[in-house]
Amino acid sequence: MIFTRWTFGTPAASGRVPGTCRPSHAALRTHIAGRQTILGELRRREPRTVEVCVLLDKAVRRIVPVPLGFVGFAIEDEFVLGYGLDFLGRYRNLNRVVAGDLKQLRSDPDAHVQALYQR
């Protein structure tokens, strides 16, 4: 997850909300919208606006309702790989998002390599 704040039009990003930051406008960009605890922390900072942008919306995992400003795709409760999402560093560089068998990956992290990377 990336927290972005604007200071005089210049974005700054980090992996967590800085402790002293009180942004006037904030955007949260993440791969999957599921359990978004950082959003609650961000909202407690009382920015004027908060926008959430997600590649994948996994609504079934959401604990509290979160208004999403920008959604790429809605997905079921599946473990997904590719397009930056990985399992133990593998599959991150796929040019598409695919569902992976988490049980199979736990026993053999390379289980999907041949099927996903063959030409």
Residue, then its C-alpha position, 0 to 999 in steps of 0.5 A: m500500500i502506498f500513502t501519498r500526500w501532497t505538499f505544494g503539489t509535490p507527492a511523497a510516498s511511503g509504505r505507512v502513514p507518517g506519524t506527524c503527517r496531517p495531509s490536506h489531500a490524500a490518496l491511497r493506492t493498493h493492489i487489492a482492496g480487502r482489509q484496509t486498516i491503513l485507510g482508517e489510520l489515514r482518515r483519523r488524520e482528517p485530510r480534506t479529501v481521501e481517494v482510494c485507487v485499487l487494481l483489484d476489489k476483493a469486497v468479500r474481505r472488507i471488514v468495514p465499508v470503504p468507498l473506492g474512487f477507482v477500481g480496476f476489477a472486482i474479484e472473488d475471494e481468490f489468491v491472485l498472482g501477477y502484475g506485481l502480486d507475488f508468492l515468495g517473490r515468484y510470478r510478480n512479473l506476469n503481464r496478467v493477473v491469474a488465480g493461484d492455488l495457494k495450497q499447492l504453492r505452499s507445498d511447491p512455490d514453483a508449481h505454476v511456473q511452467a504453465l504460466y511462463q511457457r510460450 
